[in-house]
Amino acid sequence: LFYEEDYVENLCADLERYRIPGDLITLEILEGLAAGNIDELNEKIDQLKEKGFRISMDDFGSGYSSLNILGNLHIDELKLDRGFLLEVSDAENVRSRIIMELIVQLTGKLHISTVVEGVETAENEALCRDMGCDLGQGYYYSRPIPREEFNQKYM
């Protein structure tokens, strides 16, 4: 869908229809999408950002992640795959912890916020905070819930 010619226009029409400001919407792309033409991808990302959308790269680290792609893409957010957290939760896996800490530092210097997927315990959350991650996502905060329950609890 991302490369369809009228993708940006369709999303903007949805914003208008539902009266939602674009800056409340974060669109996720997979890192594999960047494997092709980065210039074309950035052109589409820039169009979306002009409309107020935020762009997040999902599941970073689940495949063959490239620091070149990370440096060249115009994303706002990087979602670290839960595999990173599983590895760094093992106290003996010092190397993985160093890699994750450096990715968080790097994204900070690139003005890209970080989200860690798979936060399931208070210890996971503390670990993410200690590393300087911006946000966490996972069952620790909430399991998936029906719309009615979400509206009652959060709206």
C-alpha positions in Angstrom: 0.0 0.0 0.0 2.8 2.4 0.9 3.9 2.7 -2.7 0.4 3.1 -4.2 0.2 6.4 -6.1 -2.8 7.8 -4.1 -1.7 6.5 -0.7 -1.0 9.9 0.8 -4.2 11.4 -0.6 -6.3 8.4 0.8 -4.8 8.8 4.2 -5.5 12.6 4.2 -9.1 12.0 3.1 -9.5 9.7 6.1 -8.1 12.4 8.4 -10.6 14.9 7.1 -13.5 12.4 7.2 -12.8 11.6 10.9 -11.5 15.1 11.9 -8.2 13.7 13.2 -5.0 15.8 13.3 -2.2 14.0 11.4 0.2 14.4 14.3 -1.8 12.0 16.3 -1.2 9.2 13.8 2.1 7.2 13.7 2.4 5.0 10.6 4.6 1.9 10.9 6.8 0.6 8.1 8.9 -2.6 8.3 12.6 -2.4 7.7 12.3 -4.7 4.7 10.4 -1.8 2.9 13.7 0.1 2.9 15.6 -2.6 1.2 14.6 -1.2 -2.2 14.9 2.4 -3.2 15.6 4.6 -0.1 15.2 7.8 -2.1 11.7 6.8 -3.3 10.8 5.7 0.3 12.0 8.9 1.8 10.0 10.9 -0.8 6.9 9.2 0.4 7.9 9.6 4.0 8.5 13.3 3.5 5.0 13.7 1.9 3.4 12.0 4.9 5.4 14.1 7.4 4.3 17.2 5.6 0.7 16.2 6.4 1.7 15.8 10.0 2.0 12.0 10.2 4.8 10.4 12.3 6.7 7.5 10.7 8.0 4.5 12.7 10.2 1.6 11.6 8.7 -1.5 13.2 10.5 -4.7 14.4 14.0 -3.2 14.0 16.5 -6.0 14.7 14.3 -8.9 13.7 15.9 -9.3 10.3 19.1 -8.0 8.8 19.1 -4.5 10.2 21.3 -2.0 8.5 22.7 1.1 10.2 23.0 2.7 6.7 19.2 2.4 6.3 18.7 3.8 9.8 21.0 6.7 9.0 19.3 7.5 5.6 15.6 7.0 6.4 13.6 10.1 7.5 11.8 8.3 10.3 10.6 9.7 13.6 10.6 6.5 15.7 12.3 3.2 15.8 10.6 0.2 17.4 13.1 -2.3 18.7 12.0 -5.9 18.2 11.2 -7.8 21.5 14.1 -10.1 20.7 16.5 -7.4 21.8 14.8 -7.1 25.2 14.7 -10.9 25.6 18.5 -11.0 25.0 19.5 -8.1 27.2 17.2 -9.5 30.0 19.7 -12.3 30.4 22.3 -10.8 32.7 25.1 -12.9 31.1 24.4 -11.4 27.6 26.6 -8.3 28.0 27.3 -7.9 24.3 23.6 -7.7 23.4 23.1 -5.1 26.1 25.9 -3.0 24.8 24.5 -3.2 21.3 21.0 -2.1 22.5 22.4 0.7 24.6 24.4 2.0 21.6 21.3 1.8 19.3 19.4 3.9 21.8 22.2 6.4 22.0 22.5 6.5 18.2 18.8 7.1 17.7 18.9 9.8 20.3 21.6 11.6 18.4 19.6 11.2 15.2 16.5 12.7 16.9 14.6 9.4 16.5 12.6 8.2 19.5 12.8 4.6 20.6 10.1 2.1 21.5 10.9 -1.3 22.9 8.5 -4.0 22.1 7.7 -6.9 24.4 7.8 -5.2 27.8 6.2 -7.7 30.1 7.5 -7.1 33.6 8.5 -4.3 35.9 12.1 -5.5 35.5 11.8 -5.1 31.7 10.5 -1.6 32.1 13.3 -0.7 34.5 15.9 -2.1 32.1 14.5 0.0 29.2 14.4 3.1 31.4 18.0 2.5 32.5 19.1 2.4 28.9 17.3 5.6 28.0 14.5 4.2 25.8 11.7 6.7 25.2 8.7 4.3 25.3 7.8 0.7 26.0 5.1 -1.5 24.5 3.8 -4.8 25.8 1.6 -6.8 28.2 3.2 -5.0 31.2 1.1 -2.0 30.3 -2.0 -3.8 29.0 -3.0 -6.9 27.1 -5.0 -6.2 23.9 -8.5 -5.2 25.0 -11.9 -4.7 23.2 -12.7 -1.2 22.0 -15.5 -0.8 24.6 -13.1 -1.5 27.4 -10.5 0.8 25.9 -13.0 3.6 25.6 -14.2 3.1 29.2 -10.7 2.9 30.6 -8.8 5.6 28.6 -11.3 8.0 26.9 
